[in-house]
Amino acid sequence: MMGITITAASASASMVYLAHNGNQNTMWLPFCQQFGNFCQTASGAVVGSLIAGTFLMFIIILSAFALK
């Protein structure tokens, strides 16, 4: 579960980066200038996903020590 959570957070982080900065090679403009509220919500979701992944990692390490 931790791996899936971190993978999903990484994928969404790359999409939020693309939304904020755009891509000059493909002529994609950053659309956060038009949809500011969406970008704030998406950035908050990415931070929440990374916190959840860190929490799951902590629980796994704690369980490993408890089983030892």
All heavy atoms as TSV, in Angstrom:
chain	resi	resn	atom	element	x	y	z
A	1	MET	N	N	0.817	-1.200	0.000
A	1	MET	CA	C	0.000	0.000	0.000
A	1	MET	C	C	0.856	1.257	0.000
A	1	MET	O	O	0.492	2.247	-0.620
A	1	MET	CB	C	-0.925	0.014	1.218
A	1	MET	CG	C	-2.196	-0.812	1.082
A	1	MET	SD	S	-3.069	-0.564	-0.445
A	1	MET	CE	C	-3.924	0.928	-0.150
A	2	MET	N	N	1.973	1.186	0.731
A	2	MET	CA	C	2.839	2.361	0.766
A	2	MET	C	C	3.391	2.659	-0.623
A	2	MET	O	O	3.443	3.812	-1.045
A	2	MET	CB	C	3.981	2.176	1.748
A	2	MET	CG	C	4.835	3.411	1.881
A	2	MET	SD	S	6.441	3.127	2.578
A	2	MET	CE	C	7.203	2.116	1.356
A	3	GLY	N	N	3.803	1.608	-1.324
A	3	GLY	CA	C	4.348	1.799	-2.674
A	3	GLY	C	C	3.330	2.394	-3.625
A	3	GLY	O	O	3.644	3.282	-4.422
A	4	ILE	N	N	2.109	1.916	-3.544
A	4	ILE	CA	C	1.050	2.450	-4.416
A	4	ILE	C	C	0.751	3.900	-4.064
A	4	ILE	O	O	0.556	4.739	-4.955
A	4	ILE	CB	C	-0.215	1.574	-4.303
A	4	ILE	CG1	C	0.059	0.195	-4.912
A	4	ILE	CG2	C	-1.407	2.233	-4.977
A	4	ILE	CD1	C	-1.042	-0.808	-4.683
A	5	THR	N	N	0.731	4.219	-2.777
A	5	THR	CA	C	0.455	5.594	-2.351
A	5	THR	C	C	1.547	6.546	-2.811
A	5	THR	O	O	1.260	7.633	-3.330
A	5	THR	CB	C	0.312	5.650	-0.817
A	5	THR	OG1	O	-0.703	4.738	-0.409
A	5	THR	CG2	C	-0.042	7.041	-0.358
A	6	ILE	N	N	2.806	6.141	-2.649
A	6	ILE	CA	C	3.914	6.993	-3.074
A	6	ILE	C	C	3.932	7.139	-4.592
A	6	ILE	O	O	4.197	8.231	-5.124
A	6	ILE	CB	C	5.256	6.436	-2.549
A	6	ILE	CG1	C	5.291	6.491	-1.026
A	6	ILE	CG2	C	6.444	7.180	-3.140
A	6	ILE	CD1	C	5.302	7.882	-0.445
A	7	THR	N	N	3.639	6.056	-5.313
A	7	THR	CA	C	3.598	6.121	-6.776
A	7	THR	C	C	2.502	7.062	-7.255
A	7	THR	O	O	2.719	7.865	-8.168
A	7	THR	CB	C	3.385	4.718	-7.363
A	7	THR	OG1	O	4.419	3.854	-6.900
A	7	THR	CG2	C	3.381	4.742	-8.861
A	8	ALA	N	N	1.331	6.971	-6.648
A	8	ALA	CA	C	0.233	7.861	-7.028
A	8	ALA	C	C	0.559	9.316	-6.694
A	8	ALA	O	O	0.241	10.224	-7.479
A	8	ALA	CB	C	-1.044	7.434	-6.324
A	9	ALA	N	N	1.198	9.545	-5.569
A	9	ALA	CA	C	1.576	10.907	-5.194
A	9	ALA	C	C	2.614	11.465	-6.159
A	9	ALA	O	O	2.561	12.644	-6.526
A	9	ALA	CB	C	2.111	10.933	-3.766
A	10	SER	N	N	3.549	10.629	-6.595
A	10	SER	CA	C	4.567	11.090	-7.540
A	10	SER	C	C	3.958	11.425	-8.892
A	10	SER	O	O	4.327	12.427	-9.518
A	10	SER	CB	C	5.640	10.019	-7.712
A	10	SER	OG	O	6.260	9.743	-6.495
A	11	ALA	N	N	3.040	10.592	-9.348
A	11	ALA	CA	C	2.384	10.864	-10.631
A	11	ALA	C	C	1.559	12.140	-10.567
A	11	ALA	O	O	1.581	12.955	-11.500
A	11	ALA	CB	C	1.509	9.682	-11.027
A	12	SER	N	N	0.847	12.326	-9.476
A	12	SER	CA	C	0.044	13.546	-9.367
A	12	SER	C	C	0.930	14.772	-9.172
A	12	SER	O	O	0.573	15.865	-9.627
A	12	SER	CB	C	-0.973	13.416	-8.240
A	12	SER	OG	O	-0.334	13.204	-7.020
A	13	ALA	N	N	2.080	14.607	-8.542
A	13	ALA	CA	C	3.003	15.740	-8.396
A	13	ALA	C	C	3.529	16.186	-9.756
A	13	ALA	O	O	3.674	17.392	-10.010
A	13	ALA	CB	C	4.157	15.365	-7.483
A	14	SER	N	N	3.786	15.243	-10.653
A	14	SER	CA	C	4.258	15.636	-11.989
A	14	SER	C	C	3.155	16.347	-12.769
A	14	SER	O	O	3.434	17.285	-13.524
A	14	SER	CB	C	4.770	14.419	-12.752
A	14	SER	OG	O	3.713	13.537	-13.049
A	15	MET	N	N	1.908	15.951	-12.573
A	15	MET	CA	C	0.802	16.629	-13.263
A	15	MET	C	C	0.590	18.037	-12.704
A	15	MET	O	O	0.318	18.976	-13.459
A	15	MET	CB	C	-0.491	15.820	-13.119
A	15	MET	CG	C	-0.500	14.538	-13.900
A	15	MET	SD	S	-0.442	14.837	-15.669
A	15	MET	CE	C	1.198	14.299	-16.058
A	16	VAL	N	N	0.742	18.198	-11.401
A	16	VAL	CA	C	0.600	19.530	-10.800
A	16	VAL	C	C	1.742	20.430	-11.259
A	16	VAL	O	O	1.539	21.613	-11.543
A	16	VAL	CB	C	0.525	19.424	-9.259
A	16	VAL	CG1	C	0.658	20.784	-8.606
A	16	VAL	CG2	C	-0.773	18.771	-8.847
A	17	TYR	N	N	2.943	19.871	-11.375
A	17	TYR	CA	C	4.077	20.647	-11.895
A	17	TYR	C	C	3.790	21.118	-13.318
A	17	TYR	O	O	4.052	22.262	-13.674
A	17	TYR	CB	C	5.353	19.803	-11.844
A	17	TYR	CG	C	6.537	20.493	-12.466
A	17	TYR	CD1	C	7.242	21.454	-11.754
A	17	TYR	CD2	C	6.939	20.208	-13.761
A	17	TYR	CE1	C	8.333	22.102	-12.315
A	17	TYR	CE2	C	8.017	20.848	-14.333
A	17	TYR	CZ	C	8.711	21.789	-13.613
A	17	TYR	OH	O	9.776	22.435	-14.189
A	18	LEU	N	N	3.250	20.221	-14.130
A	18	LEU	CA	C	2.901	20.580	-15.505
A	18	LEU	C	C	1.805	21.646	-15.535
A	18	LEU	O	O	1.840	22.553	-16.370
A	18	LEU	CB	C	2.457	19.339	-16.273
A	18	LEU	CG	C	2.171	19.510	-17.743
A	18	LEU	CD1	C	3.428	19.925	-18.490
A	18	LEU	CD2	C	1.622	18.221	-18.323
A	19	ALA	N	N	0.860	21.549	-14.610
A	19	ALA	CA	C	-0.210	22.546	-14.555
A	19	ALA	C	C	0.322	23.914	-14.150
A	19	ALA	O	O	-0.142	24.942	-14.645
A	19	ALA	CB	C	-1.292	22.098	-13.579
A	20	HIS	N	N	1.305	23.934	-13.266
A	20	HIS	CA	C	1.859	25.207	-12.809
A	20	HIS	C	C	2.808	25.832	-13.829
A	20	HIS	O	O	2.819	27.049	-13.997
A	20	HIS	CB	C	2.612	25.034	-11.487
A	20	HIS	CG	C	1.717	24.994	-10.295
A	20	HIS	ND1	N	1.122	26.104	-9.762
A	20	HIS	CD2	C	1.297	23.954	-9.532
A	20	HIS	CE1	C	0.386	25.773	-8.733
A	20	HIS	NE2	N	0.470	24.460	-8.565
A	21	ASN	N	N	3.610	25.008	-14.497
A	21	ASN	CA	C	4.664	25.540	-15.364
A	21	ASN	C	C	4.424	25.365	-16.853
A	21	ASN	O	O	5.044	26.052	-17.654
A	21	ASN	CB	C	6.009	24.898	-15.006
A	21	ASN	CG	C	6.408	25.205	-13.592
A	21	ASN	OD1	O	6.160	26.291	-13.102
A	21	ASN	ND2	N	7.003	24.251	-12.926
A	22	GLY	N	N	3.583	24.432	-17.241
A	22	GLY	CA	C	3.377	24.165	-18.660
A	22	GLY	C	C	4.577	23.438	-19.262
A	22	GLY	O	O	5.473	22.987	-18.563
A	23	ASN	N	N	4.575	23.316	-20.591
A	23	ASN	CA	C	5.676	22.672	-21.298
A	23	ASN	C	C	5.918	23.453	-22.582
A	23	ASN	O	O	5.069	23.489	-23.478
A	23	ASN	CB	C	5.327	21.218	-21.605
A	23	ASN	CG	C	6.488	20.447	-22.166
A	23	ASN	OD1	O	7.504	21.019	-22.545
A	23	ASN	ND2	N	6.341	19.133	-22.214
A	24	GLN	N	N	7.060	24.081	-22.674
A	24	GLN	CA	C	7.355	24.923	-23.832
A	24	GLN	C	C	7.596	24.104	-25.098
A	24	GLN	O	O	7.330	24.584	-26.196
A	24	GLN	CB	C	8.582	25.790	-23.528
A	24	GLN	CG	C	8.361	26.790	-22.418
A	24	GLN	CD	C	7.249	27.777	-22.743
A	24	GLN	OE1	O	7.080	28.182	-23.894
A	24	GLN	NE2	N	6.487	28.154	-21.737
A	25	ASN	N	N	8.102	22.870	-24.968
A	25	ASN	CA	C	8.377	22.051	-26.150
A	25	ASN	C	C	7.103	21.667	-26.893
A	25	ASN	O	O	7.096	21.574	-28.117
A	25	ASN	CB	C	9.142	20.787	-25.762
A	25	ASN	CG	C	10.519	21.109	-25.233
A	25	ASN	OD1	O	11.110	22.119	-25.598
A	25	ASN	ND2	N	11.029	20.267	-24.355
A	26	THR	N	N	6.041	21.411	-26.162
A	26	THR	CA	C	4.776	21.016	-26.786
A	26	THR	C	C	3.789	22.176	-26.873
A	26	THR	O	O	2.637	21.969	-27.253
A	26	THR	CB	C	4.133	19.866	-25.994
A	26	THR	OG1	O	3.948	20.275	-24.640
A	26	THR	CG2	C	4.988	18.627	-26.046
A	27	MET	N	N	4.234	23.374	-26.479
A	27	MET	CA	C	3.409	24.587	-26.515
A	27	MET	C	C	2.187	24.499	-25.588
A	27	MET	O	O	1.134	25.041	-25.869
A	27	MET	CB	C	2.954	24.910	-27.952
A	27	MET	CG	C	4.099	25.061	-28.934
A	27	MET	SD	S	5.156	26.447	-28.540
A	27	MET	CE	C	4.238	27.737	-29.298
A	28	TRP	N	N	2.333	23.752	-24.468
A	28	TRP	CA	C	1.278	23.707	-23.464
A	28	TRP	C	C	1.485	24.864	-22.510
A	28	TRP	O	O	2.536	25.004	-21.889
A	28	TRP	CB	C	1.311	22.405	-22.691
A	28	TRP	CG	C	0.883	21.213	-23.463
A	28	TRP	CD1	C	0.318	21.187	-24.691
A	28	TRP	CD2	C	0.993	19.856	-23.050
A	28	TRP	NE1	N	0.074	19.909	-25.077
A	28	TRP	CE2	C	0.480	19.063	-24.091
A	28	TRP	CE3	C	1.482	19.232	-21.919
A	28	TRP	CZ2	C	0.427	17.690	-24.008
A	28	TRP	CZ3	C	1.432	17.867	-21.835
A	28	TRP	CH2	C	0.904	17.106	-22.869
A	29	LEU	N	N	0.501	25.670	-22.366
A	29	LEU	CA	C	0.574	26.798	-21.460
A	29	LEU	C	C	0.198	26.358	-20.047
A	29	LEU	O	O	-0.594	25.426	-19.877
A	29	LEU	CB	C	-0.365	27.905	-21.922
A	29	LEU	CG	C	-0.080	28.488	-23.308
A	29	LEU	CD1	C	-1.163	29.470	-23.686
A	29	LEU	CD2	C	1.283	29.140	-23.330
A	30	PRO	N	N	0.742	26.996	-19.039
A	30	PRO	CA	C	0.320	26.663	-17.672
A	30	PRO	C	C	-1.125	27.105	-17.453
A	30	PRO	O	O	-1.477	28.254	-17.705
A	30	PRO	CB	C	1.288	27.439	-16.788
A	30	PRO	CG	C	1.912	28.453	-17.655
A	30	PRO	CD	C	1.803	27.983	-19.060
A	31	PHE	N	N	-1.974	26.172	-17.056
A	31	PHE	CA	C	-3.383	26.537	-16.917
A	31	PHE	C	C	-3.762	26.909	-15.491
A	31	PHE	O	O	-4.927	27.130	-15.207
A	31	PHE	CB	C	-4.309	25.444	-17.464
A	31	PHE	CG	C	-4.218	24.123	-16.791
A	31	PHE	CD1	C	-4.984	23.835	-15.686
A	31	PHE	CD2	C	-3.386	23.144	-17.291
A	31	PHE	CE1	C	-4.916	22.611	-15.079
A	31	PHE	CE2	C	-3.319	21.913	-16.693
A	31	PHE	CZ	C	-4.081	21.645	-15.589
A	32	CYS	N	N	-2.785	27.032	-14.608
A	32	CYS	CA	C	-3.085	27.507	-13.256
A	32	CYS	C	C	-3.409	28.999	-13.251
A	32	CYS	O	O	-4.005	29.486	-12.303
A	32	CYS	CB	C	-1.921	27.224	-12.315
A	32	CYS	SG	S	-1.879	25.529	-11.768
A	33	GLN	N	N	-3.004	29.701	-14.303
A	33	GLN	CA	C	-3.340	31.113	-14.397
A	33	GLN	C	C	-4.843	31.294	-14.604
A	33	GLN	O	O	-5.422	32.289	-14.184
A	33	GLN	CB	C	-2.576	31.744	-15.549
A	33	GLN	CG	C	-1.079	31.685	-15.366
A	33	GLN	CD	C	-0.336	32.011	-16.646
A	33	GLN	OE1	O	-0.929	32.193	-17.700
A	33	GLN	NE2	N	0.989	32.073	-16.552
A	34	GLN	N	N	-5.480	30.318	-15.225
A	34	GLN	CA	C	-6.918	30.409	-15.488
A	34	GLN	C	C	-7.746	29.747	-14.396
A	34	GLN	O	O	-8.839	30.199	-14.091
A	34	GLN	CB	C	-7.238	29.754	-16.826
A	34	GLN	CG	C	-6.552	30.428	-17.985
A	34	GLN	CD	C	-6.625	29.600	-19.250
A	34	GLN	OE1	O	-7.006	28.444	-19.217
A	34	GLN	NE2	N	-6.248	30.199	-20.361
A	35	PHE	N	N	-7.238	28.643	-13.853
A	35	PHE	CA	C	-7.980	27.877	-12.858
A	35	PHE	C	C	-7.184	27.830	-11.561
A	35	PHE	O	O	-6.660	26.786	-11.172
A	35	PHE	CB	C	-8.235	26.452	-13.362
A	35	PHE	CG	C	-8.931	26.387	-14.676
A	35	PHE	CD1	C	-8.235	26.050	-15.829
A	35	PHE	CD2	C	-10.272	26.690	-14.781
A	35	PHE	CE1	C	-8.873	25.985	-17.047
A	35	PHE	CE2	C	-10.915	26.633	-15.997
A	35	PHE	CZ	C	-10.217	26.286	-17.132
A	36	GLY	N	N	-7.102	28.933	-10.871
A	36	GLY	CA	C	-6.291	29.024	-9.662
A	36	GLY	C	C	-6.789	28.144	-8.535
A	36	GLY	O	O	-6.005	27.518	-7.815
A	37	ASN	N	N	-8.106	28.059	-8.338
A	37	ASN	CA	C	-8.661	27.265	-7.247
A	37	ASN	C	C	-8.397	25.781	-7.456
A	37	ASN	O	O	-8.101	25.057	-6.504
A	37	ASN	CB	C	-10.156	27.525	-7.115
A	37	ASN	CG	C	-10.714	26.969	-5.836
A	37	ASN	OD1	O	-9.987	26.768	-4.878
A	37	ASN	ND2	N	-12.007	26.732	-5.818
A	38	PHE	N	N	-8.475	25.311	-8.698
A	38	PHE	CA	C	-8.180	23.907	-8.998
A	38	PHE	C	C	-6.739	23.567	-8.646
A	38	PHE	O	O	-6.456	22.519	-8.064
A	38	PHE	CB	C	-8.442	23.605	-10.470
A	38	PHE	CG	C	-7.889	22.283	-10.913
A	38	PHE	CD1	C	-8.528	21.105	-10.574
A	38	PHE	CD2	C	-6.721	22.217	-11.645
A	38	PHE	CE1	C	-8.015	19.890	-10.964
A	38	PHE	CE2	C	-6.201	21.008	-12.042
A	38	PHE	CZ	C	-6.850	19.833	-11.703
A	39	CYS	N	N	-5.821	24.441	-8.989
A	39	CYS	CA	C	-4.409	24.172	-8.741
A	39	CYS	C	C	-4.092	24.170	-7.256
A	39	CYS	O	O	-3.263	23.384	-6.799
A	39	CYS	CB	C	-3.544	25.178	-9.484
A	39	CYS	SG	S	-3.544	24.892	-11.258
A	40	GLN	N	N	-4.746	25.019	-6.491
A	40	GLN	CA	C	-4.535	25.007	-5.045
A	40	GLN	C	C	-5.055	23.715	-4.440
A	40	GLN	O	O	-4.414	23.116	-3.573
A	40	GLN	CB	C	-5.235	26.205	-4.401
A	40	GLN	CG	C	-4.581	27.520	-4.711
A	40	GLN	CD	C	-5.377	28.688	-4.153
A	40	GLN	OE1	O	-6.482	28.526	-3.654
A	40	GLN	NE2	N	-4.805	29.869	-4.236
A	41	THR	N	N	-6.200	23.254	-4.907
A	41	THR	CA	C	-6.769	22.003	-4.407
A	41	THR	C	C	-5.910	20.814	-4.798
A	41	THR	O	O	-5.659	19.915	-3.983
A	41	THR	CB	C	-8.189	21.823	-4.955
A	41	THR	OG1	O	-8.967	22.966	-4.623
A	41	THR	CG2	C	-8.849	20.589	-4.375
A	42	ALA	N	N	-5.428	20.790	-6.035
A	42	ALA	CA	C	-4.577	19.696	-6.487
A	42	ALA	C	C	-3.254	19.674	-5.744
A	42	ALA	O	O	-2.748	18.605	-5.386
A	42	ALA	CB	C	-4.345	19.806	-7.989
A	43	SER	N	N	-2.688	20.835	-5.475
A	43	SER	CA	C	-1.436	20.898	-4.713
A	43	SER	C	C	-1.650	20.395	-3.287
A	43	SER	O	O	-0.798	19.677	-2.741
A	43	SER	CB	C	-0.902	22.324	-4.680
A	43	SER	OG	O	-0.587	22.760	-5.972
A	44	GLY	N	N	-2.769	20.723	-2.697
A	44	GLY	CA	C	-3.088	20.220	-1.358
A	44	GLY	C	C	-3.265	18.717	-1.342
A	44	GLY	O	O	-2.859	18.044	-0.389
A	45	ALA	N	N	-3.848	18.173	-2.398
A	45	ALA	CA	C	-4.019	16.723	-2.487
A	45	ALA	C	C	-2.678	16.017	-2.612
A	45	ALA	O	O	-2.470	14.937	-2.043
A	45	ALA	CB	C	-4.911	16.377	-3.665
A	46	VAL	N	N	-1.742	16.607	-3.342
A	46	VAL	CA	C	-0.414	16.014	-3.481
A	46	VAL	C	C	0.299	16.010	-2.127
A	46	VAL	O	O	0.902	15.003	-1.733
A	46	VAL	CB	C	0.417	16.768	-4.537
A	46	VAL	CG1	C	1.867	16.354	-4.483
A	46	VAL	CG2	C	-0.148	16.517	-5.917
A	47	VAL	N	N	0.213	17.101	-1.404
A	47	VAL	CA	C	0.838	17.165	-0.083
A	47	VAL	C	C	0.203	16.137	0.852
A	47	VAL	O	O	0.911	15.428	1.591
A	47	VAL	CB	C	0.721	18.587	0.500
A	47	VAL	CG1	C	1.131	18.629	1.958
A	47	VAL	CG2	C	1.555	19.553	-0.314
A	48	GLY	N	N	-1.104	16.001	0.805
A	48	GLY	CA	C	-1.788	14.997	1.625
A	48	GLY	C	C	-1.375	13.580	1.273
A	48	GLY	O	O	-1.204	12.731	2.157
A	49	SER	N	N	-1.188	13.302	0.001
A	49	SER	CA	C	-0.753	11.970	-0.424
A	49	SER	C	C	0.657	11.662	0.055
A	49	SER	O	O	0.950	10.544	0.482
A	49	SER	CB	C	-0.803	11.864	-1.945
A	49	SER	OG	O	-2.110	12.005	-2.414
A	50	LEU	N	N	1.537	12.648	-0.025
A	50	LEU	CA	C	2.902	12.429	0.457
A	50	LEU	C	C	2.947	12.248	1.972
A	50	LEU	O	O	3.731	11.439	2.483
A	50	LEU	CB	C	3.799	13.575	0.014
A	50	LEU	CG	C	4.070	13.633	-1.490
A	50	LEU	CD1	C	4.814	14.916	-1.846
A	50	LEU	CD2	C	4.839	12.419	-1.950
A	51	ILE	N	N	2.112	12.955	2.688
A	51	ILE	CA	C	2.025	12.768	4.139
A	51	ILE	C	C	1.492	11.375	4.454
A	51	ILE	O	O	1.997	10.699	5.365
A	51	ILE	CB	C	1.165	13.873	4.780
A	51	ILE	CG1	C	1.900	15.203	4.733
A	51	ILE	CG2	C	0.787	13.527	6.218
A	51	ILE	CD1	C	1.067	16.389	5.146
A	52	ALA	N	N	0.486	10.918	3.705
A	52	ALA	CA	C	-0.053	9.573	3.927
A	52	ALA	C	C	0.998	8.504	3.646
A	52	ALA	O	O	1.107	7.517	4.382
A	52	ALA	CB	C	-1.274	9.354	3.038
A	53	GLY	N	N	1.797	8.690	2.592
A	53	GLY	CA	C	2.866	7.738	2.289
A	53	GLY	C	C	3.921	7.697	3.385
A	53	GLY	O	O	4.404	6.627	3.757
A	54	THR	N	N	4.264	8.853	3.916
A	54	THR	CA	C	5.231	8.919	5.017
A	54	THR	C	C	4.675	8.252	6.263
A	54	THR	O	O	5.389	7.528	6.973
A	54	THR	CB	C	5.595	10.385	5.313
A	54	THR	OG1	O	6.063	10.994	4.116
A	54	THR	CG2	C	6.655	10.491	6.381
A	55	PHE	N	N	3.407	8.463	6.523
A	55	PHE	CA	C	2.763	7.839	7.680
A	55	PHE	C	C	2.745	6.320	7.527
A	55	PHE	O	O	3.016	5.588	8.487
A	55	PHE	CB	C	1.347	8.389	7.834
A	55	PHE	CG	C	0.616	7.851	9.026
A	55	PHE	CD1	C	1.019	8.193	10.305
A	55	PHE	CD2	C	-0.469	7.014	8.864
A	55	PHE	CE1	C	0.350	7.687	11.407
A	55	PHE	CE2	C	-1.144	6.514	9.953
A	55	PHE	CZ	C	-0.739	6.851	11.235
A	56	LEU	N	N	2.437	5.824	6.334
A	56	LEU	CA	C	2.449	4.382	6.105
A	56	LEU	C	C	3.856	3.805	6.266
A	56	LEU	O	O	4.024	2.702	6.790
A	56	LEU	CB	C	1.896	4.064	4.716
A	56	LEU	CG	C	0.386	4.161	4.567
A	56	LEU	CD1	C	-0.008	4.044	3.099
A	56	LEU	CD2	C	-0.307	3.088	5.376
A	57	MET	N	N	4.869	4.541	5.811
A	57	MET	CA	C	6.242	4.082	5.986
A	57	MET	C	C	6.593	3.988	7.467
A	57	MET	O	O	7.227	3.024	7.906
A	57	MET	CB	C	7.221	5.027	5.282
A	57	MET	CG	C	8.640	4.536	5.266
A	57	MET	SD	S	9.825	5.675	4.531
A	57	MET	CE	C	9.010	6.234	3.078
A	58	PHE	N	N	6.169	4.956	8.243
A	58	PHE	CA	C	6.407	4.940	9.685
A	58	PHE	C	C	5.718	3.749	10.339
A	58	PHE	O	O	6.289	3.081	11.202
A	58	PHE	CB	C	5.925	6.259	10.309
A	58	PHE	CG	C	6.034	6.289	11.799
A	58	PHE	CD1	C	7.276	6.380	12.413
A	58	PHE	CD2	C	4.905	6.221	12.588
A	58	PHE	CE1	C	7.385	6.405	13.792
A	58	PHE	CE2	C	5.000	6.246	13.963
A	58	PHE	CZ	C	6.242	6.343	14.563
A	59	ILE	N	N	4.489	3.451	9.922
A	59	ILE	CA	C	3.758	2.317	10.482
A	59	ILE	C	C	4.454	1.003	10.131
A	59	ILE	O	O	4.539	0.094	10.962
A	59	ILE	CB	C	2.296	2.320	9.986
A	59	ILE	CG1	C	1.534	3.453	10.650
A	59	ILE	CG2	C	1.614	0.993	10.277
A	59	ILE	CD1	C	0.128	3.619	10.140
A	60	ILE	N	N	4.983	0.885	8.918
A	60	ILE	CA	C	5.684	-0.332	8.507
A	60	ILE	C	C	6.948	-0.525	9.339
A	60	ILE	O	O	7.240	-1.627	9.811
A	60	ILE	CB	C	6.000	-0.286	7.006
A	60	ILE	CG1	C	4.723	-0.437	6.205
A	60	ILE	CG2	C	7.000	-1.358	6.619
A	60	ILE	CD1	C	4.883	-0.182	4.736
A	61	ILE	N	N	7.708	0.532	9.530
A	61	ILE	CA	C	8.927	0.431	10.344
A	61	ILE	C	C	8.581	0.097	11.789
A	61	ILE	O	O	9.231	-0.746	12.423
A	61	ILE	CB	C	9.741	1.736	10.241
A	61	ILE	CG1	C	10.291	1.894	8.820
A	61	ILE	CG2	C	10.865	1.772	11.267
A	61	ILE	CD1	C	10.901	3.243	8.540
A	62	LEU	N	N	7.537	0.717	12.317
A	62	LEU	CA	C	7.106	0.435	13.679
A	62	LEU	C	C	6.656	-1.013	13.816
A	62	LEU	O	O	6.962	-1.671	14.820
A	62	LEU	CB	C	5.984	1.400	14.064
A	62	LEU	CG	C	5.566	1.434	15.521
A	62	LEU	CD1	C	6.725	1.972	16.362
A	62	LEU	CD2	C	4.352	2.309	15.680
A	63	SER	N	N	5.959	-1.537	12.834
A	63	SER	CA	C	5.518	-2.942	12.867
A	63	SER	C	C	6.709	-3.891	12.789
A	63	SER	O	O	6.694	-4.950	13.428
A	63	SER	CB	C	4.576	-3.221	11.698
A	63	SER	OG	O	3.409	-2.463	11.812
A	64	ALA	N	N	7.716	-3.542	12.013
A	64	ALA	CA	C	8.910	-4.392	11.912
A	64	ALA	C	C	9.613	-4.485	13.259
A	64	ALA	O	O	10.064	-5.565	13.667
A	64	ALA	CB	C	9.850	-3.845	10.862
A	65	PHE	N	N	9.723	-3.358	13.969
A	65	PHE	CA	C	10.342	-3.400	15.283
A	65	PHE	C	C	9.472	-4.154	16.296
A	65	PHE	O	O	9.986	-4.824	17.191
A	65	PHE	CB	C	10.622	-1.991	15.800
A	65	PHE	CG	C	11.837	-1.370	15.183
A	65	PHE	CD1	C	11.758	-0.150	14.529
A	65	PHE	CD2	C	13.076	-2.002	15.253
A	65	PHE	CE1	C	12.872	0.425	13.969
A	65	PHE	CE2	C	14.202	-1.438	14.696
A	65	PHE	CZ	C	14.105	-0.221	14.044
A	66	ALA	N	N	8.155	-4.048	16.155
A	66	ALA	CA	C	7.256	-4.751	17.080
A	66	ALA	C	C	7.337	-6.259	16.853
A	66	ALA	O	O	7.247	-7.039	17.814
A	66	ALA	CB	C	5.832	-4.261	16.889
A	67	LEU	N	N	7.502	-6.701	15.627
A	67	LEU	CA	C	7.598	-8.133	15.352
A	67	LEU	C	C	8.951	-8.704	15.752
A	67	LEU	O	O	9.064	-9.898	16.038
A	67	LEU	CB	C	7.360	-8.394	13.865
A	67	LEU	CG	C	5.929	-8.237	13.387
A	67	LEU	CD1	C	5.857	-8.371	11.881
A	67	LEU	CD2	C	5.020	-9.260	14.075
A	68	LYS	N	N	9.964	-7.873	15.788
A	68	LYS	CA	C	11.291	-8.343	16.173
A	68	LYS	C	C	11.303	-8.624	17.640
A	68	LYS	O	O	11.749	-9.537	18.179
A	68	LYS	CB	C	12.342	-7.285	15.811
A	68	LYS	CG	C	13.735	-7.755	16.051
A	68	LYS	CD	C	14.702	-6.687	15.646
A	68	LYS	CE	C	16.104	-7.196	15.930
A	68	LYS	NZ	N	17.092	-6.177	15.684
